[in-house]
Amino acid sequence: MARDTGIGARVKRVEDQRFITGKGRYTADLNRPGQAHAAFVRSPHAHAKVGSIDKASAMEVPGVLAVFTGEDLAADEVGALPCGWAITSKDGSPMVAPGHPCLAQGKVRYVGDPVAVVIGETLSAARGGAEALEVEYEELPAVVDLDAAQSSDAPLVHDEAARNTAFEWELGDKAATEEAFAKARHVTRIDLVNNRLVPNAMEPRAAVGEYDSGTDGFTLYTTSQNPHVARLVMSAFLNIAPEHKLRVIAPDVGGGFGSKIYVYPEETVCVWASSKVDRPVKWTCDRAEAFLSDAHGRDHLTHAELALDEQGKILGLRIKTKANVGGYLNLFASSVPTYLYATLLSGQYDIPAIYAEVDAVYTNTTPVDAYRGAGRPEATFVVERLIEVAARETGMDPAEFRRRNFVTSFPHQTPVIMMYDAGDYAASLDKALELIDYSGFAQRKSQAAREGKLRGIGFSTYIEACGIAPSQAVGSLGAGVGLWESAEVRVNPVGTVEVLTGSHSHGQGHETTFAQLVADRLGIPMTNVAIVHGDTDKVQFGMGTYGSRSGAVGMSAISVALDRVVAKAKKVAAHLLEASEGDIEFKDGQFTVSGTDRSIDWTSVALNAYTAHGFPSADLEPGLKEGAFYDPTNFTFPAGCHICELEIDADTGHTRIVNWVAVDDFGEIINPMIVEGQVHGGIAQGVGQALLEHTVYDESGQLVSGSFMDYTMPRADDLPSFSLDFTVTRCPSNPLGIKGCGEAGAIAAPAAVINAITDAVGHEDVAMPATAEAVWQAIRKSPAREAAE
Amino acid sequence: MYDFNYHRPSSLDEAVTLLGQGEDVKVLAGGHTLLPTMKQRLAAPSDVVDLSRIAALKGIEATEGAVRIGAATSHADVAASGEVRNRIPALAALAARIGDPHVRNRGTLGGSIANNDPNADYPAACLALGATIVTTKREIAADDFFVDMFETALDEDEIVTRVDFPVPRRAGYAKFPNPASRYALVGVFVAEGGDGIRAAVTGAGPCVFRVPEMEAALGHDFSPAALEGIKVDAGGLNADIHASADYRAHLVGVMARRAVEAALEGR
């Protein structure tokens, strides 16, 4: 086995050759014969009744083929987009979650809500038709401000959701937590804004729907992180076509970050409309549409409290969060501020009592759902801000305060469902302190002050839960689906291997890491392995990629299937070597009879498995192909320590990150280069949230920050070179010992940045995004101001 | 984007003729404002006249006491020009920080000033250096050229052909970029030239403007310290999601001091 491609090797990403030479095949690159184009008419109002729609006004535009509205969908009994995770309010009532019609049914609830679709011979004709379409609106008062949305005089987004509240949920032991606070020596209280983010994957969404009247079947090419789930939802809830008549293909996909998990109105309408016009229908989102119509992320208001005893030990934590869900409860939106959020409120700490209350609140804004980290960045921001502030208030070193409260023995049952299985939080903290030269910080700070700069340092010792599972457990918490993964390993007669996986790569590098695993286990070159994903006609089923689950769950499924392939191959080898199966050893691509020099190589066994000349078919089936559906025994718990050191220009408030250390424990690592890339990207997104990304709605519900001229994405020159390292505690709940790495950076980073800024300015009143002006304003009321001047 | 007629003349005469023919004719230089606006269907010119193949509009020439820059010269070419870097380093530095590399390779000096975006960098340089804007019809002093937000002294059928920048004794530019667009949230260009000191501010107001108090103070003492205490009134300054008027007013002071520092250091 070549050591340069095995597990642990920094193999360059094999898919990058096609991506960076323009050979990737994205949905927008696909053009089907006879294809027509779709343009969506979107609501210009945040809240309005939709009156008459004059289709003739659009049909007059040359090249327009058809106009469809919500009435047409209703006539075909096309369903509304559902929320797939049932949450029960603390009073026992079910969540109030009216479906999201793919085209408005009488009412629109956010700017950009699709109202109608125009199908044209060309994109220009479709857009011309969409522009010409006359729609009558009766504007209604809009509710935009999350904090005000639950007041009794606020306009209702949905008539059935009183006080605009989808659910009022709780987790934890209220009485025990109250008791903890009653005996506290010190209580830290903070109010936090977790700012709304627009995902902005590099590739905007796109879809091509194609109906084949010969087979009465549909094909949908779409930008999806989980094509099988899209097919399931379209079949089971939307009534597009039964699963065996609907093929969903997600080809190369250029980033998702959660925003491409969901089933969206546009792709649903494209596939449905293809049968109405009997032509393929293509839609490509432009960036302005993406800002309005991709599910947004985060958007919480939280009051949080931490109770301490006289030794600085944490006694209890409680929070009250309002989570903005936008105009509709999106596919997984209910799980994000609940089971993906409050279950992580124990952080890396031994906290005896926790109580969380979360209200999910409708507003006339774009729906909010999972975005890189999904609930866990919000939880980490709450916990790590609380911890930092508590340390400052009690005069303790923030590193020492953390160390004092770390969970140190495993397994550890938190008061909020999670059972942490393995970790060593002090190890990552220690390594990070050393890498950042913590003891030298005071000197660096005074040096910076002499140059008119405010220097600050901030910690984030985060924990997250990945590989969401097992299915039975998530089912008991309200999930509408199982969260296992499937894999199939097909060995060809020449010994090359195709691996079909239900995971979906949209930037993660699966074609490399998955092939590394296969090559390592079978002792064959990586070039002899193909990773197949993203097509419901090829892969039997899959739950897709999100929640950092592809390594821990997707690769584990491959691992189990590989075990089965090897077991079968040993049977073939035993016949060929005329030995008993139990005596066959398989190593580095060779099957050897134990204790002898008799052996046969992988390629010969594969060929013989298919010729079936060397064994009686009555004893052993020909062929070499095995599959697995793998369901883990627990979540995985990646954790680590990020430290951000930054300098603020006291004159302008501009923040420059000068040093970033991340020591993460992701369990076993297949390809450190790819893992580091994930950490880099995650930190960049977390820094974007903390410093730059500002989603602004005006009072009427118009998205003011709706373009890259106004919405600041993080760029290379906003970031330092990161200093990364790892600690490893093996994950006990999957065969590969993997924990997951895709979201860690985005989870850890915001708290580290804000902890550093508040350290620099000397008070806690700094909200995200900490734009230059916000920091400048904070400096003006800062005790540190004089120090710098 | 709506359909339109595309023209790519090879001479200025031809371009001017085309400008007079058609319902709504627009001039295309780097296209950074016009094309996005057309793609969003916010502009629907009947005809677009692309200036990119008119050789006479390109190039940089040093003359006695001035640097002449053709209107269709890209920001990248200005930034890289030895003549500009030697004689007006502040102008080269300004060009080097416009937008990003894509913008600098496509965007042009003439396009920028003819559009007169209130956040663009070049208007500050033109005004502070006392540049002369040469057009197909006449020569216009920078003081008279920038009229108001997105408004210049240009006639409908008039094309900027070049800008003549007098070489200053010293000059400096400091910019606080909008982090999203990289336009100037506030940019201040300070120059000491033949007719004294000029300080021009872009990004802060609806149109580039000079600050006489700063110019007077710098006339007595060309140092950052001379600007201490001089405040620009926030009334009338831009306020949007990127910055309040107060913050912009504050940044004018900070950027002015940094521009003077840059001038003193010859950057």
Interface residues (C-beta under 8 A of the other chain):
Chain A: S124 R127 E131 A288 D651 T652 H654 L692 H694 V696 V704 S705 F708 M709 D710 Y711 T712 M713 D718 T771 A772 E773 W776 Q777
Chain B: M1 Y2 D3 Q40 R41 F176 P179 A180 S181 I241 H242 A243 S244 Y247 H250 L251 V254
